[in-house]
């Protein structure tokens, strides 16, 4: 019984998605793409109205018939109001946040309209809905979390947005195919120690002292934090320089995919991700080398993000799809 019903639902969804075409934000929910059916409460309501109509006809009770006609009109108004409420919604923004494999990707959708945040429900296959809220700007914030197990590029599945307001007698919904994607980074794990730095001494060291004590200036490198740039010197015509403090790493470790002491591509990527996070947390500089990709050297949050993105999208040479 459930298998044919599920197949029918999938076919109906596929037909609806082909009929409405691609979704581009901002998106106003046109009435033609909104579908509506009675809820369990609505079916019970219709059954009561039908029973009252039969009783009124059998016994010739005008008051019962009058109440029946009034309740029928109320049901029709409830159906129209439910459809109009969802049609007033305008989807403004949809964005997914990156995550690590084994965690959850969060998809955030912002909407505007006449309904309250508690009147809307968003669903997606495998997703867990987050409590809806209303921003100070009046926008409705809807969210879903999806568990992800593999690294790579994650794309939002087909979603449904529904409402049962104002009376709960009808359920109106629409299908959404939003262009929202995020990167899933390798799971950071591994016990291998940080590689030795590539300085002339062949050792990885840190200068002793306080991070508040200025050690000097050096040329700007891609990935350096803008907060450490000597902007006053740059305004006077000097080249772009970065302040170095005592306690910062004075050397750069090299994270080379081919020399990671672990077997297996995914295990190596997980170890590299672990090293990237540890080095970033320790305010160190590092260089990432991946086969078939340009060498990436630097430090800071921006460099960390670029390295994690490279690890998420890495394809081992000879294994391209």
C-alpha positions as CSV (number, residue, x, y, z in Angstrom):
1,X,0.0,0.0,0.0
2,X,2.7,2.4,0.9
3,X,5.0,1.7,-2.1
4,X,2.4,2.7,-4.8
5,X,1.5,5.8,-2.8
6,X,5.1,6.8,-2.5
7,X,5.6,6.3,-6.2
8,X,2.6,8.4,-7.0
9,X,3.9,11.2,-4.8
10,X,7.3,11.1,-6.5
11,X,5.6,11.2,-9.9
12,X,3.4,14.1,-8.8
13,X,6.4,16.0,-7.5
14,X,8.4,15.4,-10.7
15,X,5.5,16.7,-12.8
16,X,5.1,19.8,-10.6
17,X,8.8,20.6,-10.8
18,X,8.8,20.3,-14.6
19,X,5.7,22.4,-14.8
20,X,7.0,25.3,-12.7
21,X,10.6,25.3,-14.1
22,X,13.7,26.5,-12.3
23,X,13.5,28.7,-9.2
24,X,15.5,31.9,-9.1
25,X,15.6,34.1,-6.1
26,X,14.0,36.4,-5.2
27,X,10.9,34.2,-5.8
28,X,7.3,35.1,-5.5
29,X,5.1,32.1,-5.0
30,X,2.6,32.3,-7.8
31,X,-0.9,30.7,-7.1
32,X,-0.5,28.3,-10.0
33,X,2.3,26.5,-8.2
34,X,0.5,26.1,-4.9
35,X,-1.3,22.9,-4.2
36,X,-3.9,22.4,-1.5
37,X,-5.6,19.4,0.2
38,X,-7.8,19.1,3.3
39,X,-6.0,18.0,6.5
40,X,-7.4,15.3,8.8
41,X,-9.2,18.1,10.7
42,X,-10.6,19.3,7.4
43,X,-11.9,15.9,6.4
44,X,-13.6,15.5,9.8
45,X,-15.1,18.9,9.4
46,X,-16.4,18.0,5.9
47,X,-17.9,14.7,7.4
48,X,-19.7,16.6,10.1
49,X,-21.1,19.1,7.5
50,X,-22.3,16.2,5.3
51,X,-23.9,14.4,8.3
52,X,-25.7,17.7,9.3
53,X,-27.0,18.2,5.8
54,X,-28.4,14.6,5.6
55,X,-30.1,15.1,9.0
56,X,-31.5,18.4,8.1
57,X,-32.9,17.1,4.8
58,X,-34.4,14.0,6.5
59,X,-36.1,15.9,9.3
60,X,-36.8,19.1,7.4
61,X,-35.0,21.2,9.9
62,X,-34.4,24.6,8.4
63,X,-32.1,25.8,11.2
64,X,-29.8,22.7,10.8
65,X,-29.7,23.3,7.0
66,X,-28.9,27.0,7.6
67,X,-26.0,26.1,9.9
68,X,-24.9,23.5,7.3
69,X,-24.7,26.1,4.6
70,X,-22.9,28.6,6.9
71,X,-20.3,25.9,7.8
72,X,-19.9,25.1,4.1
73,X,-19.2,28.7,3.3
74,X,-16.8,28.9,6.2
75,X,-14.9,25.9,4.8
76,X,-14.6,27.5,1.4
77,X,-13.3,30.8,2.9
78,X,-10.8,28.8,4.9
79,X,-9.5,27.1,1.8
80,X,-9.1,30.4,0.0
81,X,-7.4,32.0,2.9
82,X,-4.9,29.2,3.3
83,X,-4.0,29.4,-0.4
84,X,-3.7,33.2,-0.4
85,X,-1.5,33.1,2.7
86,X,1.1,30.9,1.1
87,X,0.8,32.9,-2.1
88,X,1.8,36.0,-0.2
89,X,5.2,34.6,0.6
90,X,8.3,35.9,-1.2
91,X,11.5,33.9,-0.9
92,X,14.4,36.4,-0.6
93,X,17.6,34.4,0.1
94,X,18.8,30.8,0.5
95,X,22.3,30.0,1.7
96,X,24.1,26.9,3.0
97,X,27.0,26.9,5.5
98,X,30.0,24.7,4.9
99,X,30.6,21.8,7.3
100,X,33.0,18.9,7.9
101,X,32.1,15.4,7.0
102,X,30.2,13.7,9.8
103,X,28.6,16.9,10.8
104,X,25.5,18.8,9.5
105,X,25.1,21.4,6.7
106,X,22.7,24.1,7.7
107,X,20.5,25.6,5.0
108,X,19.0,29.0,5.8
109,X,16.1,30.4,3.9
110,X,14.7,33.9,4.4
111,X,11.2,34.8,3.4
112,X,8.8,37.8,3.5
113,X,5.0,37.7,3.6
114,X,1.8,38.1,5.5
115,X,2.2,34.9,7.5
116,X,3.9,34.5,10.8
117,X,7.0,32.4,11.2
118,X,5.0,29.8,13.1
119,X,2.6,29.4,10.2
120,X,5.3,28.1,7.8
121,X,7.0,24.7,7.7
122,X,9.9,23.8,5.4
123,X,10.8,20.2,4.7
124,X,13.5,18.4,2.8
125,X,14.5,14.7,2.4
126,X,16.8,13.8,5.2
127,X,16.6,17.3,6.8
128,X,15.7,18.3,10.3
129,X,13.7,21.5,10.5
130,X,15.0,24.2,12.8
131,X,12.7,26.5,14.8
132,X,11.5,29.4,12.6
133,X,12.0,33.0,13.8
134,X,11.3,36.5,12.7
135,X,14.2,39.0,12.2
136,X,13.9,42.6,13.4
137,X,13.6,43.5,9.7
138,X,10.4,41.5,9.5
139,X,11.9,38.7,7.5
140,X,11.1,35.1,8.4
141,X,14.1,32.8,8.9
142,X,13.6,29.2,8.1
143,X,16.3,26.6,8.5
144,X,17.1,22.9,7.9
145,X,20.0,20.7,8.9
146,X,21.2,17.9,6.7
147,X,23.7,15.3,7.9
148,X,26.6,14.8,5.5
149,X,29.0,11.9,5.5
150,X,31.2,12.5,2.5
151,X,33.3,15.5,1.5
152,X,32.7,17.4,-1.7
153,X,30.1,19.7,-3.0
154,X,26.7,19.5,-1.3
155,X,23.6,20.7,-3.1
156,X,20.2,21.4,-1.5
157,X,17.6,18.7,-2.3
158,X,14.0,19.5,-3.4
159,X,12.2,21.3,-0.6
160,X,8.6,21.8,0.3
161,X,7.1,24.9,1.9
162,X,3.7,24.5,3.5
163,X,1.2,26.3,5.6
164,X,-2.0,25.3,7.4
165,X,-2.9,28.8,8.6
166,X,-5.3,30.3,9.5
167,X,-7.7,27.5,10.6
168,X,-5.8,24.2,10.0
169,X,-8.5,22.8,7.8
170,X,-6.4,22.7,4.7
171,X,-2.7,22.2,3.9
172,X,-1.3,24.3,1.1
173,X,2.3,23.6,-0.1
174,X,4.7,24.3,-3.0
175,X,7.8,22.5,-4.2
176,X,11.1,24.4,-4.2
177,X,14.3,23.7,-6.2
178,X,16.7,26.3,-4.8
179,X,20.2,26.9,-6.1
180,X,21.9,26.5,-2.7
181,X,25.1,24.6,-2.3
182,X,28.0,24.3,0.2
183,X,31.3,22.6,0.5
184,X,31.8,19.6,2.9
185,X,35.4,19.5,4.2
186,X,37.2,16.3,5.0
187,X,36.7,15.1,8.6
188,X,39.6,16.5,10.6
189,X,41.3,13.5,12.2
190,X,44.6,11.8,12.5
191,X,47.4,11.5,15.1
192,X,50.4,12.2,12.9
193,X,52.5,15.1,14.3
194,X,52.9,18.3,12.4
195,X,55.6,18.1,9.7
196,X,58.9,19.9,10.3
197,X,59.2,23.3,8.8
198,X,61.1,24.0,5.6
199,X,63.4,26.6,7.2
200,X,67.2,26.3,6.7
201,X,67.6,24.7,10.2
202,X,65.1,22.0,9.3
203,X,63.2,22.5,12.5
204,X,59.8,24.0,13.3
205,X,60.2,26.7,16.0
206,X,58.4,29.6,17.6
207,X,60.0,32.6,19.0
208,X,59.6,33.1,22.7
209,X,57.9,36.2,24.0
210,X,54.6,38.0,24.1
211,X,52.3,38.3,21.1
212,X,52.0,42.0,22.0
213,X,55.7,42.7,21.3
214,X,56.5,43.8,17.7
215,X,59.3,41.8,16.1
216,X,59.4,43.6,12.7
217,X,57.8,44.0,9.3
218,X,57.8,41.7,6.3
219,X,56.3,41.7,2.8
220,X,52.6,40.8,2.6
221,X,51.8,37.2,1.6
222,X,48.4,36.0,0.3
223,X,46.4,34.7,3.3
224,X,47.8,37.2,5.8
225,X,45.2,38.8,8.1
226,X,44.3,42.4,7.1
227,X,44.5,43.3,10.8
228,X,48.2,42.8,10.8
229,X,48.9,45.0,7.7
230,X,50.8,48.2,8.4
231,X,48.2,50.5,6.9
232,X,49.9,53.7,8.1
233,X,53.1,52.8,6.3
234,X,51.2,51.8,3.2
235,X,49.4,55.2,3.2
236,X,52.8,56.9,3.3
237,X,53.7,55.1,0.0
238,X,55.5,52.1,1.5
239,X,54.8,48.7,0.0
240,X,52.2,46.4,1.6
241,X,53.9,45.2,4.8
242,X,52.7,42.9,7.6
243,X,53.6,43.3,11.3
244,X,55.2,40.2,12.9
245,X,55.0,39.7,16.7
246,X,57.2,37.7,19.0
247,X,55.5,34.4,19.6
248,X,54.3,34.0,16.0
249,X,55.7,31.3,13.9
250,X,58.9,32.3,12.1
251,X,58.7,29.4,9.7
252,X,56.3,27.6,7.5
253,X,55.4,23.9,7.7
254,X,54.8,22.1,4.5
255,X,51.7,19.8,4.3
256,X,52.4,17.6,1.3
257,X,49.7,15.1,0.3
258,X,52.3,12.6,-1.1
259,X,54.3,12.5,2.1
260,X,51.5,12.1,4.6
261,X,52.4,8.9,6.6
262,X,48.9,7.4,6.2
263,X,47.5,5.0,3.5
264,X,44.3,5.9,1.7
265,X,43.3,9.1,0.0
266,X,40.5,10.0,2.4
267,X,42.6,9.3,5.4
268,X,45.3,11.5,4.0
269,X,42.9,14.4,3.4
270,X,41.5,14.0,6.9
271,X,45.0,14.3,8.3
272,X,45.8,17.4,6.2
273,X,42.6,19.0,7.4
274,X,43.6,18.3,11.0
275,X,47.0,19.9,10.4
276,X,45.4,23.0,8.8
277,X,43.1,23.5,11.7
278,X,45.8,23.0,14.3
279,X,48.2,25.4,12.5
280,X,45.5,28.0,12.1
281,X,44.5,27.8,15.8
282,X,48.2,28.1,16.8
283,X,48.7,31.2,14.6
284,X,51.2,29.4,12.4
285,X,52.1,29.6,8.7
286,X,51.9,26.6,6.5
287,X,52.1,25.5,2.8
288,X,49.7,23.0,1.3
289,X,50.7,20.9,-1.6
290,X,48.2,18.7,-3.5
291,X,48.9,16.8,-6.7
292,X,47.7,18.6,-9.8
293,X,47.1,21.9,-7.8
294,X,49.1,25.0,-7.3
295,X,51.0,25.3,-4.0
296,X,49.2,27.4,-1.4
297,X,51.3,29.2,1.2
298,X,50.1,31.6,3.9
299,X,48.4,31.9,7.2
300,X,45.2,33.2,8.8
301,X,41.5,32.5,8.4
302,X,41.4,33.2,4.7
303,X,44.2,30.8,4.0
304,X,42.6,28.2,6.2
305,X,39.4,28.5,4.2
306,X,41.2,28.2,0.8
307,X,43.0,25.1,2.0
308,X,39.9,23.4,3.3
309,X,38.1,24.2,0.0
310,X,40.9,22.6,-1.9
311,X,40.8,19.5,0.3
312,X,37.0,19.3,-0.1
313,X,37.2,19.4,-3.9
314,X,40.4,17.4,-4.4
315,X,40.4,14.6,-6.9
316,X,43.3,12.3,-7.0
317,X,45.1,12.3,-10.4
318,X,43.9,9.3,-12.5
319,X,40.6,9.1,-10.7
320,X,38.7,11.9,-12.4
321,X,35.1,11.1,-13.1
